[in-house]
Amino acid sequence: MYEADVDLAGPIADYQAHLTVVRDAAVPLPEPLTALLTALTENLETAAVKDPLVALKALADLRYLIAGVGADAALAVQVGRIPMRTVAIALGTSEAAARRYMNSDRHT
């Protein structure tokens, strides 16, 4: 599209504005958790290059941890009767995607 000299400024600005609205409505992560996730990402990326088996083992362990914590969180949402629309907004996604996410965590 850029090569065809099509002006995308309007649509791109609209999309960026949409992303800002979605991001602003999502539940903010506490700074310590954001810092932890950032450090984890950096460590895993380094391990993937320097020692890929360590990275894979860490990722396998994380999948196990995520499955358990995700199931607990999904159950808490269900028990608390939190509407799927609220879940979707909190996650910054659509209701359909939030439902798939919740269902995958409940049945892990």
N, C-alpha and C positions, 0 to 999 in steps of 0.2 A: 504494500500500500504506500509506503514511503517513496519507493522508487517510481510509483505511478503519479507522484506529486498530488496525492489525495490529502486534504487537510483533516487530520484526525484530532486536532487540538480539542474540539468540542467533545467528542466521544471519550477521549482519554481523560479529559478533565472530569467528565461525568462519572466515569468509572473510578477515578481516584477519589472523588467526593463520596461515592457510594462506599468504597472501602473504608474511608475515614469514619463514616457514620456507623458502619458495622463494627469496626474496631473500638470505637468510643462506647458502644452499647454493650460490648462483651465484658465479662467479669475480668477485672484487672488482677493480674497475679501479684502477690506481695513481692517486694523487691528482693528479699532473701531467696525466694523460690526462683525468681527470674535469674538472679546471679548464679544459683546452683545449676540451673538448666543451661545457662551460657557456658559455665565452666565444664559441665558434662559434655556438651557438644564439642567444645575445643579439645578436650581430652580424647574423646572418641575419634574425632577426625585425625588427630595426631597418631593415635594407636592404629587406625586403619592403614596408615602409610608405613609406620615403623614396625608394627607387630600386628598384622591383621588377625591372627588367631586370638590375641587378647581382645581386640575390638569385637570380634564375633562372640566370644564368651561373655563379654560385658553386655552385649546386645541381647543375647539369649537370657541372661539373668534379668535384664530390664523387662523383657517381654513377660517373664514370669511375674515380676513385681507389678507391672502395669495391669496384667490380667486380674490379679487379686484385688488391688486397690480400685481398679475400674469397676469390678463387680460390686464391691462394697459401696462405692459412690452411686452406681446405678440403682442399687437396692434402696439406698437412702433417698434418692430422688423419687422412686416409686412409692415408698412408704410415706414420704412427705407429700405425696400427691402434687408434685410440682408440675404444672402444665408443660407440655412439650414445647409450646411456643416460648415459654420462659427459658427452658433448657437451650433451645436453639439460639435465642438472643444471647444468652450467657456464653455459649460456645462460639458465637460469631459465625453461625452457619444456618442452613435451612432446616425447617422442621423435619423433612424427610431424612436429611443427613444426620440430624441429632437422634432421630428414632433408630436409624441403623447403628449409630455409635452406641446408644444405650442398649440395644438388643444384643450387640456383639459382646458387650461387657457383662451383661447379665448371664449369658450362656457360655461363658468361658470356663 
